[in-house]
Amino acid sequence: MSEEQSKPLAAFLAILPIGLLLMVDFFIESLQLAEKLIPHLAFGVLIAQLLCLVAFIKGEICPGQRGRLIKANVCFALYWFIWLGMSLASPHHYVMTDIVSLCGLSAVYAVWKQSKDDVARRGFLLMASLVSGFGVIAYLMIFFGNPTPNFVQYNPLAQALMGVLLANLCLSVSRNRLQGFIALLPLLMILLLALNALAVLIFILYQGTSAVVFSNVFAYGIYFLLHLVIAGVLLLHSVNKWKLSYNSLLILFFMASSLPVWAMFI
């Protein structure tokens, strides 16, 4: 594949996960009549941006890898622009959604405009990390302000799992060679899977037996089955020391991003 041919393909592969995220978010919004317009996956996107910022700040990457990772990160702007526009135009406008979207956009801009000077670049990227962190705090304020029955839908642990997969996809598309950092991501995913499953089980017990009726059993089953499938794939690759390909990551990413959909039926 020539360089000219690979650039459009790389752009498509970078923007495909964002397109899937928006489709899932739109589908969830179509299933509910919410008083406030709140994205179900924005927390995960912020986590992905923070992990990419760690790679930019701590990773020893050459200019070529840095440039490709910058282009992959710019695709996050599509998600934030669409959500900001939807929020401003919606009759269910919610200021906190605007703040989260602006934090995400600011981080994208900082990554895109990072200086070539090492000292200036590091300062700029650290500032972007603080802005992303503020976006995470803003989303957690939204989460804790939601009614308790909405816990599984907006669960930050499930979103964080999706965010780690999204960051891994960005590193894969940019052909990044931070092998040590990339090797830690599957372990982080397995930890988040375990914590999320435990949190949802505690939520079920907290809600009481009346929360688990026959119509919910299928949704609960699929929700936890997805955890087992994702964990199984990650463990299989880890035991055999296989590298997660883009296709494998995309399938796992889609399964993780679909968790809030199944939560709608719980």
N, C-alpha and C positions, 0 to 999 in steps of 0.2 A: 504494500500500500504506500503510495507516494505521500509526501508531506501535505500537498494541496488536497488530496483526497481524504487524508486523515483528519484535517481540521474540522470540516463539517460533521464528520462522524463523532469526533470528540465533543463538539458542541451539543450534538443531539444526545449523546450518552450522559452529558452533564445536566442537561435540562430535563431529561426524562423523569428522574425521581421527583423533581419539583412539580412536574405536570401530574404525576400520580398523587402526590400529596394534595394538590388543589382539587383533584377529582374526588378524593376521599372526603375532604373537608366540605365540598359542595354537596356531596351525597348525604352526609350527616346533617347538614343544615336543612336539606329538603325533608328530612324525617322528623324534624321538631319545630315547634312554634315557641321560640325563645324570646324573652323580653329584651335581651341584650345580645348583640352579635359578638360571639366569642369564638375564635378559632380553636379547634380541638387538637391541633398538632403544632402550634406555634412554639411551645416550650421546647419540643424536640428539635426544631430548626435552630433555635438559639443555642442549644447544647452542641449541635453540629458545628455552628460557627465558632463557639468557644474552643472546641477541640482542634479545629483548623487553625485558630489563632495560636494555640499551644505549639502546633507544628511549625508555624511561621516564626515564633519567638525562640523556641528551644531547639528546633530541628536544624541540623547542618545540611542545608539543601543548596544546590547549585542554582544559578539564575534561571536556567531552563525549567527546572522543577518548580521554582518559585513562580515563574510566569504562568505555567500551566495550572498551578493550584489557585492563583489569583483569578484566572478565567473561570475555573470551576466554581469559585466562591461568588463571582458576580451573578451567577444564576439564582442565588438566593434572593436577589433583588426582585425577581419576578413574583415570588411568593409574597413578599412584603408590600410591593406596589399594589398588587391585586387586593390584598386584605385591607390596606389603608383606604383604597378607593371604595371598596364595598362598605367599609365602616362609615366613611364620610357620607356616602350616598344613601345609606340604609335608614329606614324609619326607626330601626332598633339600634341606632348609633350608640357606641359605648366608648367613652374617652380612654379608658384603660387599654382597649384594643388599639387605639391610635398610638398610644405611648409605646406599647410593645412593638408595633410595626415600625415606628420611627427609630427605636433602638436597633432593631434588626437592620434597617436601611443604613443607619449611621455606621454600623460595624462593616457592612458591605463596602461603603464608600471609603472607610479607613484602610481596608485591605486593598482596594483598587488603587488608591492614591499613595500607598506606602512609599517612602523615600528610598533612594538607592544608598544613601548614607546609613551605615549600620546603627549609629547612635540615635539619629533622628527617626529611623524606621522603628527601632525598638520602642521608643517613647510613644510613637503614634499607635503602634499595635497594642501597647499596654493600655493606652487610653481607650482603644476599641474594645479591649477585654472588659474594662470597667463599664463601658456603655452596655455591652452585651449582658454583663452581670446585673446591671440595673434593669434590663429587660426581663431577665429571669425572675428577679424580685417582684417586678410589676405583675408578671404572669402568676406567680405564687399568691400574690394578693388577690388576683381574680379567682384563683382556685379555692382559696380558703374562704372567700366571700360567697361561694356557691352553696346551694343547699346540699346537705349530706347525701341524699340519694343520687346526686350527680357525680359522686366521687370516682366511680369506675370510668365514666366517660372522659373526664379531664385529668385522669390519674397522671401525675408528672413522671412516675417511674416508668410507665409504659411508653410515654413520650420520649423519655431519656434513652430508652432502648432503641427507639426509632432514630433518634438523633445520632447515636453512636454508629449505627448502620449507615446513615446519610454521610457522616464524616468519612467513614471507610470507603464509601462509593466515590467521594470527592478525591481522596488519595489515590484510589484505583484509576480513575479517569485521568488524573494528572500524572500518572506513571511515577508516583513518588516512591523513593527508595529508603524511607525511614522505617526499616524493617523492625527495629526494636519497638518503636512506637506502635506500628501497625499490629505487631504480635500481641500487644497488650489489649487491643480493642475487643477481640473475641472473649477474653477473660472478663472484661468489664460487662460485655453483653450477657454472659452467663450469670454474673452476679446480679445484674438488673432484672433478669428473668426470675431468679429466685426471690428477690425482694418484692417484685411486683406480684408474683403468685401468692406470696405470704400476705401481702397487704390486702389483696382482694379476698382471700380466705378469711382474714380477720374482719373485713367489712361485712362479709356474708354472715358470720357469726354474730357480729354486732347488730345487724339488721334483724336477726331472729329467723326462725323457720318460716314465718309467714312471707318472707321475702323470696323464698325459693318455692315457686309453684310450678306445676307441670309445664306451663307455657315458657318458663325461663330455663328449663333444664337443657334444652338443645343449645341455647345461646351460651350458657355456662360451659357446656361440654366443648363447644368449638373454641371458646376463649382459652380454656386450659389446654386443649389439644394443640393449639397453635404454639403455646409455650413449650410443650414437649417436642414438637417438630423442630422448632428453632434451636432448642437446646441440643437435640439429637444431631442436627446438621453441624452445629458448632463443635460439639464433642468429637464427632467423627473426623472432622478436618483437623482438630487439635491432636487427637491420638495418632493419626496417620501423617501428621505434619504436612498436610496439604494446604496450599495457599487458596484462600477464598477468591474465586474469580468474580468478575463484574456481574455475570449472570446469576451466580449463586447469591451474591450480596443483594442484587435487585429483588430476587424472589423472597429472601428473608426480610428485606425492607418492606415489601408490599404486605407480607403477613403481619409484621409489627405495626405498620400504619393502619391496618384494618382492625386492630384491637378495639378502638373506640366505636367502630361500627357495630360489632357484636355487643359491646357494652350498652348500646342503645336499646337492645332487646332484653336486657337483664332487669 
